[in-house]
Amino acid sequence: MTNDIPEERFRSLKEFFPYYLSEHQDPTSRALHFIGTALIALWILLAIVARNAWWLALVPVGGYGFAWVGHAFFERNRPATFKYPFYSLASDFILFWRLLVGKERFRP
């Protein structure tokens, strides 16, 4: 895995998002991120509807598990989650939405 996270600090999500997209070019990785984010939404919804907080225990599995598999085996890069946790999380949801509505493709 390469450590290709830029040394400069991103000052905004708008600055970060193009970098995020460049690190998510592989179609399988994008699909894994999409599935993981969809599962997060499903499990949060189930926790609310079922009034059972145990569903929330699965959120890290969906949120990190699928994404990290995508980075390790398909992108072959290191996730920016550790250096930019909030921008990365927000970007995951932005990419999910853009894939859902067709503004981004699974195959860039």
Secondary structure, 3 states (H helix, E strand, C coil): CECCCCCCCCCCHHHHHHHHHHCCCCHHHHHHHHHHHHHHHHHHHHHHHCCCHHHHHHHHHHHHHHHHHHHHHHHCECCCCCCCHHHHHHHHHHHHHHHHHCCCCCCC
